[in-house]
């Protein structure tokens, strides 16, 4: 018997961690079944018996005994007692923690939010257990959401409700689903942590901020559109808009006679007015890999959709019809061309959930879809980017094929980094070798882009090469110029 005890003591002396592992494994397995994890306090307390186990190696009395027990036996008894107390405390603390079934949540928020604007959310948490606890609450928000505050640390009483209110800002458009509320619950002695997910599903549709349309209306009424970078252009398409003077004919309305000009010419002269001519605009927005870049903290696709919506609103107010085709490696959405200012809501709903993906855009499928669904002559505006020869060749080929049947307009987005590399090289008196190489590569790409623009224009395609921030104003100016010159 003594030999067996001595062998066990020697085993524990040489393996002081073995005792903690043997006693802790069932406890950890039970905690895992309940969805609990040990806190740092429990790990720190577990190190105390381990330190006591190391002391068993020391025997300063040279094997002396006290009350019939050796120093090793006393040390082992102390370690076992500490392990037992720690194990019992951990079990009781685990059993006392409030479980996930006792929690329920409700969330109140508006289903529609604007990109970059604050949205208020209210969460109501209910604790159906008799026991109170310390808890941390965090909502199930995607990375594109910025919450303030993003976490609540409170103590909730038993059989009570607690409300939390926070604001979030979403920097990306689209549909987002909030599936649950994340809870971190501490046990009474704070030895265990429970990570729970309380299911409560909410849907948030984040639309582009339409503040620019309200600004356009205000500045248009006060004749200050130049503040938005838009040039003044004569209005087209109103029946009371003067066009020219001509000789009177029998079919003319006598109300249109210009008596001053008649008296000066001594010949009946009438005023001729422009006819109201509704035209069609079809946007083709690329949602492929070339639109995944970012400028001014939003993606190139966001810039494109904002400009598309603004130009659509201007065109609808002019009485024109507007349609939309969004595509990448497939056709994402097609909105037939319609007139009327209310049509802007259809375009907004069709574009808010479009996202740029890392796939190769199929221009052939997009232009084939355009050919089969848009038979009437239209202003076709392709918003995309070019970064290699293959894409530029397809853009030139398919946009050039529209000449004659439609009026094609290619809008290519510039990269700030390319122009910054050239500008930085020109501003530095003594550039190093690395800067020279970067500037040379950037200049070569810019020269190639200018050649692409020239090739498009030689084929009869209208082309714009713009920075993303200039997209809205320059596209509206180009549209007004097309209307004024009657190119459609």
C-alpha positions in Angstrom: 0.0 0.0 0.0 2.8 2.4 0.9 4.6 1.5 -2.3 1.4 2.4 -4.3 1.0 5.8 -2.5 4.6 6.6 -3.0 4.4 5.8 -6.7 1.3 8.0 -7.1 3.0 10.8 -5.2 6.1 10.5 -7.5 3.8 10.6 -10.5 2.1 13.7 -9.3 5.4 15.3 -8.4 6.8 14.7 -11.9 3.4 15.7 -13.5 1.9 18.6 -11.5 -0.4 19.6 -14.3 -1.8 16.1 -14.6 -3.9 16.5 -11.5 -5.5 19.7 -12.8 -6.2 18.2 -16.2 -7.8 15.1 -14.8 -10.1 17.2 -12.5 -10.8 19.9 -15.0 -11.6 17.9 -18.1 -15.1 16.8 -17.0 -15.8 20.3 -15.8 -14.7 21.8 -19.1 -16.8 19.3 -21.0 -19.9 20.2 -19.0 -19.3 23.9 -19.6 -18.9 23.3 -23.3 -22.3 21.6 -23.4 -23.9 24.7 -21.7 -22.1 27.1 -24.1 -19.8 28.5 -21.4 -16.2 29.4 -21.4 -13.7 29.9 -18.5 -12.9 33.4 -17.6 -9.4 34.7 -16.9 -10.1 34.6 -13.2 -10.7 30.9 -13.3 -7.4 30.3 -15.2 -5.6 32.5 -12.6 -7.0 30.5 -9.7 -6.1 27.3 -11.4 -2.5 28.3 -11.4 -2.4 28.4 -7.5 -2.6 24.6 -7.0 -0.1 24.2 -9.8 2.4 26.4 -7.9 1.7 24.3 -4.8 2.4 21.1 -6.8 5.8 22.5 -7.6 6.6 22.9 -3.9 6.3 19.2 -3.5 9.6 18.9 -5.1 11.3 20.7 -2.2 11.9 18.8 1.0 14.0 21.0 3.3 13.7 18.8 6.4 15.4 16.0 4.6 12.4 13.7 4.6 11.2 14.7 8.1 7.6 14.0 9.0 5.0 15.7 11.1 2.1 13.9 12.7 3.1 10.8 10.7 3.0 12.6 7.3 6.0 13.7 5.3 6.4 17.1 3.7 5.4 15.7 0.3 2.2 14.2 1.8 1.2 17.5 3.5 1.8 19.4 0.3 -0.2 16.9 -1.7 -3.1 17.1 0.8 -3.0 20.9 0.5 -3.0 20.8 -3.3 -5.9 18.3 -3.3 -7.9 20.5 -0.9 -7.3 23.6 -3.1 -8.3 21.6 -6.2 -11.4 20.4 -4.5 -12.4 23.8 -3.3 -11.7 25.3 -6.7 -13.6 22.6 -8.5 -16.6 22.9 -6.2 -16.7 26.7 -6.5 -16.4 26.4 -10.3 -19.3 23.9 -10.5 -21.6 26.0 -8.2 -20.7 29.2 -10.1 -21.4 27.4 -13.4 -24.8 26.2 -12.2 -25.7 29.7 -11.0 -25.2 31.4 -14.4 -28.3 32.6 -16.2 -28.7 30.4 -19.3 -29.6 31.4 -22.9 -33.2 30.2 -22.8 -34.0 32.9 -20.1 -33.2 35.8 -22.4 -35.4 37.3 -25.2 -35.0 40.4 -27.3 -37.0 42.8 -29.5 -35.5 45.3 -31.9 -37.2 48.5 -33.2 -35.7 50.3 -36.2 -36.8 51.7 -39.5 -36.5 49.3 -42.4 -35.2 52.0 -44.7 -32.0 53.9 -44.1 -29.9 56.3 -46.0 -26.3 55.7 -46.9 -24.0 57.7 -44.5 -26.9 58.9 -42.4 -27.6 58.1 -38.7 -30.3 55.6 -37.9 -31.6 55.0 -34.3 -32.1 51.5 -33.0 -33.8 50.4 -29.8 -33.2 47.0 -28.3 -35.3 45.6 -25.4 -33.8 42.7 -23.5 -35.9 40.6 -21.1 -34.4 38.4 -18.4 -37.0 35.8 -17.4 -34.8 34.2 -14.7 -35.0 34.9 -11.0 -31.3 35.7 -10.8 -29.7 38.9 -12.0 -26.4 39.0 -13.8 -23.8 41.2 -15.4 -24.2 41.3 -19.1 -22.6 42.8 -22.3 -24.9 43.5 -25.2 -23.9 43.9 -28.8 -26.1 43.9 -31.9 -25.5 41.8 -35.0 -24.1 44.4 -37.4 -22.0 43.8 -40.5 -18.6 45.4 -41.0 -20.1 48.2 -43.1 -22.1 49.5 -40.1 -20.6 51.8 -37.5 -22.5 51.7 -34.2 -22.2 54.4 -31.5 -22.0 53.0 -28.8 -21.2 49.5 -30.1 -21.5 47.7 -26.8 -23.5 48.0 -23.5 -22.1 46.7 -20.2 -24.9 46.6 -17.5 -26.3 44.6 -14.7 -29.8 43.3 -15.4 -32.1 42.2 -12.5 -34.1 39.0 -12.4 -37.5 39.1 -14.1 -36.9 42.5 -15.6 -36.5 44.3 -18.9 -33.8 46.7 -20.0 -33.8 49.0 -23.0 -30.7 50.0 -25.0 -30.6 52.8 -27.7 -27.8 53.4 -30.1 -27.2 54.9 -33.6 -25.6 53.3 -36.6 -24.2 54.6 -39.8 -24.0 52.4 -42.9 -21.5 53.3 -45.5 -22.6 50.7 -48.1 -25.9 50.4 -49.9 -27.9 47.2 -50.1 -30.1 44.9 -48.1 -28.7 43.8 -44.6 -30.2 41.3 -42.3 -29.7 41.6 -38.5 -30.3 38.0 -37.4 -29.6 38.1 -33.6 -28.3 40.0 -30.6 -25.1 38.9 -29.0 -24.9 38.5 -25.3 -21.9 38.0 -23.0 -23.2 36.9 -19.6 -20.9 36.6 -16.5 -21.5 34.1 -13.7 -22.0 35.4 -10.1 -18.3 34.8 -9.1 -17.3 35.8 -12.7 -15.4 32.6 -13.3 -17.5 31.7 -16.4 -18.6 33.5 -19.5 -21.6 32.6 -21.5 -21.7 33.7 -25.2 -25.3 33.6 -26.4 -27.1 34.6 -29.6 -30.7 35.6 -29.0 -32.5 35.3 -32.3 -34.3 38.4 -33.5 -34.3 39.1 -37.2 -34.6 42.5 -38.8 -34.1 43.7 -42.3 -32.6 47.1 -43.2 -32.6 48.4 -46.8 -29.8 51.0 -47.1 -30.5 53.4 -50.0 -28.2 56.0 -51.5 -28.5 59.4 -49.9 -30.9 61.5 -52.0 -29.8 64.8 -50.5 -28.2 65.8 -53.8 -31.6 65.8 -55.5 -33.1 68.1 -52.8 -30.1 70.4 -53.3 -30.6 70.3 -57.1 -34.2 71.4 -56.7 -33.3 74.2 -54.4 -30.5 75.5 -56.5 -32.6 75.1 -59.7 -35.4 77.3 -58.3 -32.9 80.0 -57.3 -30.9 79.7 -60.6 -27.7 78.7 -58.8 -26.9 75.3 -60.4 -23.4 76.5 -61.1 -22.6 75.8 -57.4 -23.0 72.1 -58.3 -20.7 72.4 -61.2 -23.4 72.4 -63.8 -23.3 74.8 -66.7 -26.3 76.8 -67.8 -28.0 75.6 -70.9 -31.1 76.7 -72.7 -34.3 74.7 -71.9 -35.5 72.4 -74.6 -38.9 70.8 -75.2 -41.4 73.4 -74.0 -44.2 74.4 -76.3 -43.9 78.1 -75.3 -40.1 78.3 -75.9 -39.2 80.6 -78.7 -37.1 79.0 -81.6 -37.2 81.4 -84.6 -39.1 83.9 -86.7 -40.6 82.9 -90.1 -43.2 84.1 -92.6 -46.8 83.7 -91.9 -48.9 81.0 -93.5 -52.6 80.4 -93.6 -52.4 77.5 -91.1 -50.6 79.6 -88.4 -52.4 80.8 -85.3 -52.8 84.6 -85.4 -51.8 84.7 -81.7 -48.3 83.8 -82.7 -47.8 86.9 -85.0 -44.9 89.1 -84.0 -46.4 92.5 -84.7 -43.2 94.5 -84.1 -41.2 92.4 -86.6 -44.2 92.5 -89.0 -44.2 96.3 -88.8 -40.5 96.5 -89.4 -40.5 94.0 -92.3 -43.9 95.2 -93.6 -44.7 91.5 -93.9 -46.6 89.1 -91.6 -44.2 87.3 -89.4 -44.9 84.6 -86.8 -42.9 83.2 -84.0 -41.9 79.5 -84.2 -41.7 77.5 -81.1 -39.8 74.3 -80.3 -41.9 71.1 -80.1 -41.9 69.0 -77.0 -39.8 66.0 -77.8 -39.4 63.2 -75.3 -36.2 61.2 -75.6 -34.9 58.0 -74.1 -31.9 57.4 -71.9 -30.6 53.9 -71.0 -27.9 53.5 -68.4 -25.6 50.5 -68.5 -23.8 50.3 -65.2 -20.9 47.9 -64.8 -20.9 46.0 -61.5 -17.8 43.8 -62.2 -14.3 43.8 -60.7 -13.3 47.1 -62.3 -15.8 48.9 -60.2 -14.6 47.6 -56.8 -12.0 50.4 -56.3 -12.7 53.2 -53.8 -12.6 57.0 -53.9 -13.6 59.4 -51.2 -14.4 56.4 -48.9 -17.1 54.9 -51.2 -16.7 52.5 -54.1 -16.6 53.5 -57.7 -20.0 51.7 -58.2 -21.5 54.0 -55.5 -20.2 57.1 -57.4 -21.7 55.7 -60.6 -25.1 54.9 -59.1 -25.3 58.3 -57.4 -24.5 60.1 -60.7 -27.0 57.8 -62.5 -29.8 58.7 -60.1 -29.0 62.4 -60.3 -29.0 62.5 -64.1 -32.1 60.4 -64.1 -33.9 62.9 -62.0 -32.8 65.8 -64.2 -33.9 63.9 -67.4 -37.3 62.9 -65.9 -38.0 66.5 -65.1 -37.2 67.3 -68.7 -39.9 64.9 -69.8 -37.5 62.2 -71.0 -37.7 58.4 -70.3 -35.0 56.6 -68.3 -34.1 52.9 -68.1 -31.3 51.0 -66.4 -29.3 47.8 -67.1 -26.9 46.7 -64.4 -24.5 43.8 -65.2 -21.3 41.9 -64.4 -20.9 38.3 -65.6 -24.7 38.3 -65.8 -27.6 40.7 -66.1 -28.4 41.8 -62.5 -31.3 44.0 -63.2 -33.3 45.6 -66.0 -35.6 48.5 -65.5 -37.5 49.5 -68.7 -37.4 53.2 -69.7 -40.4 55.1 -68.3 -41.1 58.8 -68.0 -42.5 60.8 -65.0 -40.7 62.0 -61.9 -42.1 59.1 -59.9 -40.1 56.7 -62.0 -37.0 57.7 -59.9 -38.4 55.5 -57.1 -38.2 52.4 -59.4 -34.6 53.3 -60.4 -33.7 53.8 -56.8 -35.2 50.4 -55.7 -33.5 48.7 -58.7 -30.1 50.0 -57.9 -29.8 50.2 -54.1 -28.9 46.5 -53.7 -26.3 46.3 -56.5 -22.8 45.5 -55.4 -19.5 45.3 -57.2 -18.2 41.7 -57.4 -14.8 40.3 -58.3 -15.9 38.8 -61.6 -15.1 39.6 -65.2 -17.9 41.7 -66.8 -19.6 40.2 -69.9 -20.0 43.1 -72.2 -21.3 40.8 -75.0 -24.2 39.6 -72.9 -25.0 43.2 -71.7 -25.1 44.7 -75.2 -27.0 41.7 -76.6 -29.6 42.3 -73.9 -29.7 46.0 -74.8 -30.2 45.2 -78.5 -33.2 42.9 -77.8 -34.9 45.0 -75.2 -34.2 48.6 -76.4 -35.3 48.9 -80.0 -36.0 52.7 -80.1 -33.2 55.2 -80.5 -31.8 56.1 -77.1 -28.9 57.8 -75.4 -27.0 54.7 -74.1 -24.6 55.7 -71.2 -22.1 53.0 -70.3 -20.4 53.7 -66.9 -17.3 51.5 -66.4 -13.6 51.5 -66.0 -10.7 50.3 -68.1 -7.5 48.8 -66.8 -6.3 46.5 -69.6 -6.3 46.0 -73.3 -9.0 43.2 -73.3 -11.6 45.4 -71.6 -10.8 48.4 -73.6 -11.1 46.4 -76.9 -14.6 45.1 -75.8 -15.8 48.6 -74.9 -14.6 50.1 -78.2 -16.1 47.2 -80.1 -19.6 47.2 -78.5 -20.0 50.9 -78.0 -18.9 51.5 -81.6 -21.5 49.0 -82.9 -24.3 51.2 -81.4 -23.4 54.2 -83.6 -26.2 55.0 -86.0 -28.9 53.0 -84.1 -28.3 54.7 -80.7 -26.2 57.6 -79.4 -23.5 55.9 -77.3 -21.8 57.7 -74.4 -18.9 56.0 -72.7 -18.0 57.2 -69.2 -14.6 56.0 -67.9 -13.5 56.5 -64.3 -10.1 57.8 -63.5 -7.7 56.6 -60.8 -6.4 59.2 -58.5 -3.2 57.2 -57.7 -2.1 57.3 -61.4 -2.4 61.1 -61.6 -0.9 61.5 -58.1 2.2 59.6 -59.2 2.8 61.9 -62.1 2.1 65.1 -60.2 4.4 64.0 -57.4 7.2 63.3 -59.8 6.8 66.8 -61.4 6.8 68.5 -58.0 10.0 66.9 -56.6 13.3 68.5 -57.7 15.4 65.4 -57.3 13.2 62.2 -57.6 14.7 58.9 -56.6 14.8 55.8 -58.9 11.6 54.3 -57.4 9.7 57.5 -58.0 10.9 57.7 -61.6 9.8 54.1 -62.3 6.3 54.7 -60.7 5.9 58.0 -62.7 6.9 56.4 -65.9 4.5 53.5 -65.4 1.7 55.8 -64.5 2.4 58.0 -67.5 2.4 55.0 -69.8 -1.1 54.0 -68.5 -2.4 57.5 -68.9 -1.2 57.7 -72.4 -2.9 54.4 -73.2 -6.2 55.7 -71.6 -6.1 58.8 -73.7 -5.6 56.7 -76.8 -8.7 54.6 -75.8 -10.7 57.9 -75.5 -9.6 59.1 -78.9 -10.4 55.7 -80.5 -13.9 55.9 -79.1 -14.5 59.4 -80.4 -13.2 58.5 -83.9 -15.9 55.8 -84.0 -18.6 58.4 -83.3 -18.9 57.5 -79.6 -19.2 60.3 -77.0 -16.6 59.7 -74.3 -15.8 61.2 -70.9 -12.8 60.5 -68.8 -13.6 61.7 -65.3 -12.6 61.4 -61.6 -15.4 59.8 -59.5 -16.1 63.1 -57.7 -16.7 64.9 -61.0 -19.1 62.2 -62.3 -22.4 63.8 -61.4 -21.9 67.3 -62.6 -20.1 66.4 -65.8 -22.6 63.8 -66.8 -25.5 66.3 -66.3 -23.6 68.9 -68.3 -23.0 66.4 -71.1 -26.7 65.5 -71.1 -27.8 69.1 -71.3 -25.4 69.7 -74.2 -26.8 66.7 -76.1 -30.3 68.1 -75.6 -29.3 71.6 -76.7 -27.6 70.3 -79.8 -30.5 67.9 -80.7 -28.1 65.0 -81.1 -30.8 62.5 -80.4 
